[in-house]
Amino acid sequence: MGSAGLGLGIIGCGQISHWHLQAGREDDRATWVAACDVRAEAVAERADEFDIPGRYTRVGDLLADPAVDAVVVATGPEAHVEPTVAAFEAGKHVLVEKPVAITADDVRAMLDAQGELVGACCSSRFRSTDAARAATEMIASGELGPVRRLVCQVLQAPPDEYDGTSPFYLHRPNWGGQGVLADWSCYDLDYLLGLCGWAYEPELVMAETSGVPEHFRAIAEPVNDVEVRVGAQARMTGGVTLHYQRAMFAAVEETRGQWRIECENGALDLNMVPGAPQAVATRFGQAPEVLVNDSYEWGEIHQGPVANFIDAIVDGATPMTTLRNALIVQRLTDAIYESARVGQAVTAGE
């Protein structure tokens, strides 16, 4: 690190890069020193906005900049593995945007190149909240007993004015050929598994997915025929089961969301997204206890992964989601896609 602290570089100057750059600027232990994108105009826009001196259109040139100690890979998921591997090989620490990759093999390639460097993934965003910390502490304390069941069910109402382009992955052919599962499961699964200390891994998975309902296809066919609804059950290690459902075109008037950790002696009902209450503990024979009621603003969650990444480099802290943790999520995601494709239960790879 230089005299100005940790030198940060960002690869990918699209929409999400603003949040990373803002988060890094608010941490006096680090300085943004370089930005890279294949679009020179995108680099110029971000670099001007955040006063970044190093401006590149080739990843190799950014990685050769001696001022860069660590990088945030903020490209689309189909372009995560190559710059991440290259950054590790150049001796740089890496924070990867979510989803970590398209397949588990991509994550394994990252891990093979990582060595002793810090590697982390932004799927940890929603564990940056007070509610997530309170839930993590309660599960770790053993107060509620062993974990038995993890539940996520999110039903989201259709777009008000559907035209075949919303959600975004319905019209982005280069987004890995994947839909709501890739876009949101990394958050849902990271949240539940991370709150449990990453103690459980997938063994057997049964799943189904479906695309845009016929009602909406009659209005506009999407460019990408990807899944907008997914349902899955998984047997996890430690005798834990996972029940997962997320639907973007559900027959509901307003979004309904549930994230729940059921234990032997009680349960935690959680709200991963903004809303109140954020965390409620229920113990048998007792009235429910609101652990955290106050909500948070959407912008707050973007600070967490960047600050935690800097903590890991400067202070030796463990990232909230390491690349090995992210591999667990990707293995589960891959298995859900495979089970839905073949129409039967599948095992999740190592």
Secondary structure, DSSP 4 states (H G I P E B T S, - for coil): -BTTBEEEEEE--STTHHHHHHHHHT-TTEEEEEEE-S-HHHHHHHHHHHT--EEESSHHHHHT-TT--EEEE-S-GGGSHHHHHHHHHTT-EEEEPSS--SSHHHHHHHHHHHTTS-EEEGGGGGGSSHHHHHHHHHHHHTTT-SEEEEEEEEE-PPPTT--S--SGGGG-TTSTT--HHHHHHHHHHHHHHHHTTT---EEEEEEEEE-S-HHHHTT---SS---SEEEEEEEEGGG-EEEEEEESS-S-SS-EEEEEEEETTEEEEE-SSS-S--EEEEETTS--EEEE-----GGGGGHHHHHHHHHHHHH-PPPSSBHHHHHHHHHHHHHHHHHHHHTS-EEPP-
